[in-house]
Amino acid sequence: MDWKPETPPTAKDIAAHYRASIADGTYGPGVRLPGAQGLAKKLGVALMTVQSAYRQLAEDGLVEGRPGSGTYVVDAKKGEPSAQATAASLRDLQEHVRHVSSRLDDLSQRLAQLEAEPRDGK
């Protein structure tokens, strides 16, 4: 997969990209993610940025680092959801949070408008 955003991405952006790629099956169980050093160079970011992104994916339970070998999408253990299912669930949850946040912003603006209106008899 050849991903090169127009501006250097943040660790959050990199993690989101690979989380989506795992969710859609581009990176399946046991598949190695791009090497951190090469990816950092390609994206024009510091190595620590890519390492932070990969750490976020590991904390989500989607990948595991293998010293001297790289970072791989985890294979599901018997009875546990696959990395693909977990990533899809995380993606859905993020979308839901964005929707709720947007609605909360709308409600906050409406409340501010109501509070700014003059009240009859007061």
C-alpha positions in Angstrom: 0.0 0.0 0.0 1.5 3.3 -1.1 0.3 6.0 1.3 1.8 9.5 1.2 -0.3 12.3 2.6 0.3 15.9 1.4 1.6 17.1 4.7 3.6 15.2 7.3 1.1 13.2 9.4 0.9 13.0 13.2 1.2 9.8 15.1 -2.5 9.8 15.5 -3.0 10.1 11.7 -0.6 7.3 11.1 -2.3 5.1 13.6 -5.7 5.9 12.1 -4.5 5.0 8.6 -3.1 1.6 9.7 -6.1 1.0 11.9 -8.4 1.5 8.9 -6.1 -0.6 6.7 -6.3 -3.5 9.2 -10.1 -3.1 9.5 -10.6 -3.3 5.7 -8.3 -6.3 5.4 -5.4 -4.6 3.6 -3.2 -5.8 6.4 -4.4 -9.2 7.6 -3.4 -11.4 10.5 0.4 -12.0 10.6 1.1 -9.4 8.0 4.1 -7.1 8.7 3.6 -3.4 8.7 6.2 -1.2 7.0 9.4 -0.8 8.8 9.3 2.2 11.2 12.5 3.8 9.9 11.6 3.5 6.2 8.0 4.7 6.9 9.3 7.7 8.8 11.6 8.7 6.0 8.9 8.2 3.4 6.4 10.3 5.3 8.9 13.0 6.3 8.4 12.5 10.1 10.6 11.6 13.0 11.1 7.9 13.8 9.5 8.5 17.2 6.3 9.6 15.4 5.9 6.2 13.7 7.0 4.4 16.8 4.3 6.3 18.7 1.7 5.3 16.1 2.7 1.7 16.2 2.5 1.8 20.0 -1.0 3.1 19.8 -2.0 0.2 17.5 -0.3 -2.2 20.0 -2.3 -0.7 22.9 -5.4 -1.2 20.8 -4.5 -4.9 20.6 -4.1 -4.8 16.8 -0.3 -5.3 16.3 2.6 -6.7 18.2 6.3 -5.8 17.9 8.8 -8.5 17.4 12.3 -7.4 18.3 14.6 -7.5 15.4 11.8 -8.4 13.0 9.1 -5.7 12.9 5.5 -5.0 13.7 2.9 -7.5 12.7 -0.9 -7.6 12.8 -1.9 -10.0 15.6 -3.5 -13.3 14.9 -6.7 -13.8 17.0 -6.5 -16.3 19.7 -9.3 -18.9 19.9 -12.5 -17.2 21.1 -11.1 -13.6 20.7 -12.0 -11.2 17.9 -9.6 -10.8 15.1 -7.5 -7.6 14.7 -9.7 -6.8 11.7 -12.9 -7.0 13.7 -11.3 -5.0 16.6 -10.1 -2.3 14.2 -13.5 -2.1 12.5 -15.1 -1.8 16.0 -12.7 1.0 16.9 -13.4 2.8 13.6 -17.1 2.6 14.2 -16.7 3.8 17.8 -14.6 6.8 16.6 -17.3 7.7 14.0 -19.9 7.5 16.7 -17.9 9.7 19.0 -17.4 12.3 16.2 -21.2 12.3 15.6 -22.0 12.7 19.3 -19.4 15.5 19.6 -20.9 17.3 16.6 -24.4 17.0 18.2 -23.0 18.3 21.5 -21.5 21.3 19.7 -24.9 22.0 18.1 -26.7 21.8 21.4 -24.1 24.1 23.1 -24.6 26.7 20.3 -28.4 26.5 20.7 -28.1 26.9 24.4 -25.9 29.9 24.1 -28.5 31.5 21.7 -31.3 30.8 24.1 -29.4 32.3 27.0 -28.6 35.4 24.9 -32.3 36.1 24.0 -34.1 38.6 26.2 -36.7 37.1 28.5 -40.2 38.4 28.7 -41.0 40.1 32.0 -37.5 39.9 33.4 
